[in-house]
Every structure is written in C-alpha cells, then in structure tokens.
Amino acid sequence: MQQSGAAGGRGCALFPLLGFLFFQGVQVVLSLEIKVDAHVRGYVGEKIKLKCTFKSTSSVTDKLTIDWTYRPPSSSRTESIFHYQSFQYPTTAGTFQDRISWVGDVYKGDASISISSPTLKDNGTFSCAVKNPPDVHHNIPVTELTVTERGFGTMFSSVALLSVLVFLPSAVVVVLLLVRMVRKSEGLQKMSKSGYKKSSIEVSDETDQEEGQDCMARLCVRCAECLDSDYEEAY
C-alpha cells in the first residue's frame, strides 16, 4: 500500500510537469513574425530609415500597436521613441525629440520609421515590437545602428565613379580610332610592298594637283616680272 501510494504520488507529480511543458510549448509558438535589418549604417545629417515588417495571422484592427525603443551603446537603459495605435505618436522628448517620422503602412505589414538629422550620438540598438490582438506573442528583433561621417574616401569613390561614367565612353572611342588608323596604315604599307598601281582617278587627281602647282608658280614669276618692270620705268 505504501508503494502504491508512492507510485501514485509520483504519477500526480508528473501531471503538473507535463502541463508546464505544454504551457511552455504554447508560449514559444509565434503568432506574429517580425523582421528588421540587423545592421544599418547611416551618415551624419542624412535621413536614415529603420525598416520593420511583420506578418500576422489576424487581420489588422485598431487594436494593433507598434512600439519602437532605443538603447544607447554600453547601457541597459531603454527609451521609447515611437508608439502607434491608429495614430502616430513620435516622441516629443529625449534624444530623438521631433526627429522620428512614420514611413510604414500597417495594412501592408510595414512598421518602419525614419530618423532625420542623425548624429554620432544616435548610435545604438533599436527594437521593433508589434501586437495585433489576439496575436501578441512574437520575437523581438533588434537593429544595430552605426552613424558615421562621410569621409574623403567616400567622396573620392563617388567622384571616381562619376569620372568613369563620363570618360570611359570617350576612351573607348579614342581606342577604336587608333586601332582603325593602325590597320589603315598597315594596309597601305602592304599595298606599296605588293606593287600596288594607282587607279586612273588617283593619277588624274595627282596630275591636276601638279598642273595647279605649275600654274601658281608661273603666276608668281609673272607677278615678280611685272613688279621689276614697273620699278625700272619709274627709275
């Protein structure tokens, strides 16, 4: 009897454990799936978008809420910077005062925000939480934001890219012209070595040029004679 009682006690003890495991199993089932960019790089003074998308098994209603929080580097303190429930409620105090804008669309599963006029002090961890009752259990993804200043290297890269786009076509044209000139020169050399004879048209062209040169020469001589004769008569 004592043994059966002990066995019964152990059996009763298993039921709460199984219930706990079953309950825990229900807890880890995600009815909401949220995705963000794990790492985002921005530049001082240039608007930055923090992307957040979600998928819910329930239709979007006015009970849906979105909360963005911020945690500075090497700190456990979190700061609420944006809240959404039918309307947008960006923070009006703290580090991101009047610098958070809503750029999402809940009916398209988009819960993104943007930060205007970012500074080096905005580096840190951002989290996006979405609840769409009865879907409230979900993962809590985070985005690590790194804000830097645009250095000379970045500017040089942009200038180099622009230069390539502008001068590359011109360089290609020049190379093609040089290749054509070289081939033409090689062709003329081959024709001269193979005893190439000029056509009647080329011969006539050269004859006309020679006659024109002779006429010009004779005209110049005649003008000189006229000048000499005039000089002698005046004398």
Secondary structure, 3 states (H helix, E strand, C coil): CHHHHHHHHHHHHHHHHHHHHHHHHHHHCCCEEEEECCEEEEECCCCEEECEEEEECCCCCCCCEEEEEEECCCCCCCEEEEEECCCEEECCCCCCCCCEEECCEHHHCECCEEECCCCHHHCEEEEEEEEECCECCECCCEEEEEEECCCHHHHHHHHHHHHHHHHHHHHHHHHHHHHHHHHHHHHHHHHHHCCCCCCHHHHHHHHHHHHHHHHHHHHHHHHHHHHHHHHHHHC
